[in-house]
Amino acid sequence: MFLKYYNKIKSLSGFDKENILNEKFELYNKDNMKIYYAPHNETINNKAKIFIVGITPGWTQTSIAYKTAHNAIINNLEPELIKKECKKNSRFAGSMRKNLIEMLDELNLNKKLHMDSCSELFEEKDYLLHTTSIIPYPVFINNKNYTGSNPKIMDNEILYSYVKKYFYNEIKILPNALIVPLGKAVEEVLEKMIKDNLIKEEQCLLGFPHPSGANGHRKKQFEENKMKLLSIVEQHF
C-alpha cells in the first residue's frame, strides 16, 4: 500500500500523533479499535534465516517509520529502498532491541550464525534477518497501543483477517526460517498454525519472552525456558 500513501507521507509537516493518527491514514475504525497505515512492514527479506515476529507496531515504531519514509521521499529514493529503510530504522527500537539481542546471544544464535553478537543482525548482517508484526499495521485500543489481549487476535474477526492476509503469506515465503515470537499473543497464532500444519513446531522458539522493558517476568521466563530454547536452536542449525 506504500504507493497509495506516498503523496500523503510526502506532504506531512510533523510526525506526532495529530499528524499521523487521523482519517488520512486510517484503515479501520469501529467501537474502541482503530488501525492505521504505517510504511515499515511492506517488504519481505526472502533470504532470511531468522524471522522475528512482534504483535503490532507500537506508536514509537510508527512515528520513526513515517519520519524515515518522509525524509527518503524528499530525497527521491526509490520506493523499494524506502520500504527497506523504514523497516531497518524502526524495528524493535530502544531497550527492546537490546534485551532481544542479549537473549538471542544467550541461546548461542550468534555462534550458529558465525557472529560475535546478534546485534549484527540489525547492522551489517541484516540480510539474515526478517522482522514483521503478526498484524502489520499499528492497532490502537482506546487510543493506546494494542498489547495482544482484549480482544485476543483469534477471537476478533478483523484482527485475524489481517493475520491471514499478511502474515500467512510471509510464512509461505520463509518456510525454513527460525521463528522468534515476541509475546504470548504471537505464540497463540503460531500454535494454531502448527496445529493446521502450516509451520513446524521445531522451527518456533515457543516460550521466548517478550523483550519489552515493561515485561517484568522476562528474566524469570527466560531462565525457565532456556534449556528448551537452546535445544531448539541447536537442532534447527
C-alpha positions as CSV (number, residue, x, y, z in Angstrom):
1,M,0.0,0.0,0.0
2,F,3.1,2.3,0.1
3,L,2.4,3.9,-3.3
4,K,-1.2,4.6,-2.3
5,Y,0.1,6.7,0.7
6,Y,3.2,8.0,-0.9
7,N,2.0,11.6,-1.5
8,K,0.3,11.8,1.9
9,I,3.5,10.9,3.6
10,K,5.4,13.3,1.4
11,S,3.1,16.2,2.5
12,L,3.5,15.6,6.3
13,S,4.6,18.6,8.3
14,G,5.2,16.7,11.5
15,F,5.4,13.1,12.9
16,D,3.3,13.4,16.1
17,K,0.0,11.6,16.7
18,E,-2.0,14.5,15.5
19,N,-0.3,14.3,12.1
20,I,-0.4,10.6,11.7
21,L,-3.3,9.0,13.7
22,N,-6.1,10.6,11.8
23,E,-8.5,9.9,9.0
24,K,-5.9,10.4,6.3
25,F,-4.1,7.2,7.3
26,E,-6.9,5.3,8.9
27,L,-7.6,1.7,7.7
28,Y,-10.3,0.7,10.3
29,N,-12.3,2.5,13.0
30,K,-15.1,0.8,14.9
31,D,-16.1,0.7,18.6
32,N,-12.8,1.2,20.5
33,M,-10.4,-0.2,17.9
34,K,-8.5,1.8,15.3
35,I,-6.0,0.6,12.7
36,Y,-3.7,2.9,10.8
37,Y,-1.4,2.5,7.8
38,A,2.4,2.5,8.5
39,P,5.2,2.0,6.0
40,H,7.6,-0.4,7.7
41,N,6.1,-3.8,7.1
42,E,5.9,-3.5,3.3
43,T,8.9,-5.6,2.3
44,I,10.0,-9.2,2.9
45,N,13.6,-10.4,3.0
46,N,13.1,-13.8,1.4
47,K,16.7,-14.9,2.1
48,A,16.3,-14.5,5.9
49,K,17.3,-17.3,8.3
50,I,15.9,-15.6,11.4
51,F,12.3,-14.4,11.4
52,I,11.4,-12.3,14.4
53,V,7.6,-11.6,14.9
54,G,6.1,-8.9,17.1
55,I,2.4,-8.3,17.8
56,T,1.7,-5.0,16.0
57,P,3.8,-1.8,15.5
58,G,3.6,0.5,18.5
59,W,3.4,4.2,18.3
60,T,7.2,4.8,18.6
61,Q,7.9,2.4,15.7
62,T,5.2,4.0,13.7
63,S,6.5,7.5,14.2
64,I,10.1,6.5,13.3
65,A,8.8,4.7,10.1
66,Y,6.9,7.8,8.9
67,K,9.8,10.1,9.6
68,T,12.1,7.8,7.7
69,A,9.7,7.5,4.8
70,H,9.1,11.2,4.6
71,N,12.8,12.1,4.5
72,A,13.5,9.4,1.9
73,I,10.7,10.6,-0.3
74,I,12.0,14.2,-0.1
75,N,15.4,12.8,-1.1
76,N,13.9,11.0,-4.1
77,L,14.9,7.5,-3.0
78,E,13.4,4.5,-4.9
79,P,10.2,3.1,-3.2
80,E,11.7,-0.3,-2.6
81,L,14.7,1.2,-0.9
82,I,12.4,3.5,1.2
83,K,10.4,0.5,2.5
84,K,13.7,-1.3,3.5
85,E,14.9,1.8,5.3
86,C,11.6,2.2,7.2
87,K,11.9,-1.4,8.4
88,K,15.6,-1.1,9.3
89,N,15.2,2.1,11.3
90,S,12.0,1.3,13.2
91,R,12.2,-2.4,14.1
92,F,12.4,-3.0,17.9
93,A,13.9,0.3,18.6
94,G,15.4,1.2,22.0
95,S,15.7,-1.1,25.1
96,M,13.6,-3.8,23.4
97,R,16.3,-4.4,20.8
98,K,19.0,-4.6,23.5
99,N,17.0,-7.2,25.5
100,L,16.3,-9.2,22.4
101,I,19.9,-9.3,21.4
102,E,21.0,-10.4,24.9
103,M,18.6,-13.3,24.9
104,L,19.4,-14.5,21.4
105,D,23.1,-14.4,22.3
106,E,22.5,-16.5,25.4
107,L,20.8,-19.1,23.2
108,N,24.1,-19.2,21.1
109,L,22.3,-18.0,18.0
110,N,25.2,-15.7,17.3
111,K,27.6,-18.7,17.2
112,K,25.3,-20.6,14.9
113,L,25.3,-17.6,12.5
114,H,29.1,-17.1,12.9
115,M,28.8,-13.7,14.6
116,D,30.2,-12.1,17.7
117,S,26.8,-10.9,18.7
118,C,23.2,-11.0,17.3
119,S,23.5,-7.2,17.2
120,E,25.0,-7.8,13.8
121,L,21.5,-9.0,12.6
122,F,20.4,-5.3,12.9
123,E,23.5,-4.0,11.3
124,E,25.9,-5.4,8.6
125,K,24.3,-8.9,8.6
126,D,20.7,-7.8,8.3
127,Y,20.4,-9.9,5.1
128,L,20.0,-12.8,7.5
129,L,17.0,-11.2,9.3
130,H,13.4,-10.6,8.6
131,T,11.2,-8.9,11.1
132,T,7.5,-8.3,11.0
133,S,4.4,-7.9,13.2
134,I,1.7,-10.5,13.2
135,I,-0.7,-7.6,12.4
136,P,1.5,-5.5,10.1
137,Y,-0.2,-2.1,10.8
138,P,-0.5,-0.3,14.1
139,V,-3.6,-1.1,16.2
140,F,-4.9,1.0,19.0
141,I,-7.5,0.1,21.6
142,N,-9.0,3.1,23.3
143,N,-6.2,5.1,21.7
144,K,-3.5,3.0,23.4
145,N,-1.0,0.5,21.8
146,Y,-2.7,-2.9,21.3
147,T,-1.0,-5.5,23.5
148,G,-2.4,-8.7,22.1
149,S,-5.3,-9.1,24.5
150,N,-8.7,-7.5,24.9
151,P,-9.6,-8.7,22.3
152,K,-7.4,-11.7,21.6
153,I,-6.3,-11.8,18.0
154,M,-8.0,-15.0,17.0
155,D,-11.3,-14.0,18.8
156,N,-11.6,-10.9,16.7
157,E,-12.6,-11.2,13.0
158,I,-10.9,-8.0,11.8
159,L,-7.5,-8.7,13.5
160,Y,-7.4,-12.3,12.5
161,S,-8.2,-11.3,8.9
162,Y,-5.1,-9.2,8.9
163,V,-3.0,-12.1,10.2
164,K,-4.3,-14.4,7.4
165,K,-3.9,-11.8,4.7
166,Y,-0.4,-10.7,5.5
167,F,1.4,-13.0,8.0
168,Y,0.3,-16.3,6.4
169,N,1.8,-15.0,3.1
170,E,5.1,-14.2,4.8
171,I,5.4,-17.6,6.3
172,K,5.0,-19.2,2.8
173,I,7.9,-17.0,1.6
174,L,10.1,-18.1,4.5
175,P,9.2,-21.7,5.1
176,N,12.5,-22.7,6.7
177,A,13.4,-19.7,8.9
178,L,13.7,-20.0,12.7
179,I,10.7,-18.1,14.0
180,V,11.2,-16.0,17.2
181,P,7.7,-15.0,18.6
182,L,7.6,-12.0,20.8
183,G,4.9,-12.5,23.3
184,K,2.0,-14.8,24.1
185,A,-0.4,-13.3,21.5
186,V,2.1,-14.2,18.7
187,E,2.7,-17.7,20.2
188,E,-1.1,-18.4,20.2
189,V,-1.3,-17.7,16.5
190,L,1.8,-19.8,15.8
191,E,0.4,-22.7,17.8
192,K,-2.8,-22.6,15.7
193,M,-0.6,-22.6,12.5
194,I,1.3,-25.6,13.9
195,K,-1.9,-27.4,14.5
196,D,-3.1,-26.6,11.0
197,N,0.3,-27.9,9.6
198,L,1.2,-24.5,8.2
199,I,4.5,-24.4,10.1
200,K,6.6,-26.9,12.1
201,E,6.8,-26.7,15.9
202,E,10.6,-27.3,15.8
203,Q,11.2,-24.1,13.9
204,C,9.5,-21.9,16.5
205,L,11.1,-20.6,19.7
206,L,7.9,-21.1,21.7
207,G,8.4,-19.8,25.3
208,F,10.7,-16.9,24.2
209,P,9.8,-13.9,26.4
210,H,8.6,-10.6,25.1
211,P,11.7,-8.4,25.2
212,S,9.9,-5.2,26.3
213,G,11.2,-3.5,29.4
214,A,7.7,-3.4,30.7
215,N,7.7,-7.3,30.8
216,G,8.6,-7.8,34.5
217,H,8.6,-11.6,34.1
218,R,11.0,-11.6,31.2
219,K,14.2,-12.8,33.0
220,K,12.4,-15.4,35.1
221,Q,10.5,-16.7,32.0
222,F,13.7,-16.9,30.0
223,E,15.6,-18.8,32.7
224,E,12.7,-21.3,33.0
225,N,12.6,-21.9,29.2
226,K,16.3,-21.5,28.4
227,M,17.2,-25.2,28.1
228,K,14.3,-25.9,25.8
229,L,15.1,-22.9,23.7
230,L,18.8,-23.8,23.5
231,S,17.7,-27.3,22.3
232,I,15.5,-25.8,19.5
233,V,18.3,-23.6,18.3
234,E,20.8,-26.5,18.4
235,Q,18.6,-28.8,16.4
236,H,17.5,-26.2,13.9
237,F,21.1,-25.5,12.8
